[in-house]
Amino acid sequence: MNVLEITKKYLEENGYGGLFNSERCGCYLDDLAPCGEPIGECQAGYEYKFSEDDCLDDCPFDAEFCEEKEGGHCIRENAK
């Protein structure tokens, strides 16, 4: 088992949707580290899918990851 497999197993077992970092870069469980970048600066994140009401402008992403969530919404400094 390699580090990505261990990481994915941990994320799945604890209900996380993927990884993210302070640069708002994120990756889903099914595609961890897709760019081949190191994941040492990433942290486990819950996935929050945007609704139409969340984005007044065009959203660059259809989801975001956050450390905690409450009522389905991300709790994070940069979260919507």
Residue pairs with C-beta under 8 A, 6 or more apart in sequence:
1 9
3 39
4 32
4 33
4 39
7 19
7 32
7 39
8 29
8 32
10 44
11 17
11 18
11 19
11 29
11 44
12 29
14 44
15 46
16 29
16 44
16 45
16 46
16 47
17 28
17 29
17 45
17 46
17 47
17 63
17 65
18 26
18 27
18 28
18 29
18 32
18 45
18 47
18 65
19 26
19 27
19 32
19 33
19 39
19 42
19 43
19 44
19 45
19 65
20 26
20 27
20 42
20 43
20 45
20 64
20 65
20 66
21 41
21 42
21 43
22 41
24 64
24 78
26 45
26 61
26 63
26 64
26 65
27 33
27 34
27 42
28 47
32 39
33 39
43 67
44 67
45 65
45 66
45 67
46 65
46 66
46 67
46 68
46 69
46 74
47 63
47 64
47 65
48 63
48 64
48 65
48 66
48 69
48 72
48 73
48 74
48 79
49 62
49 63
50 59
50 61
50 62
50 63
50 64
50 80
54 80
55 80
64 74
64 79
64 80
65 74
66 74
66 75
66 76
66 79
67 75
67 76
68 74
68 75
68 76
69 75
73 79
73 80
74 80
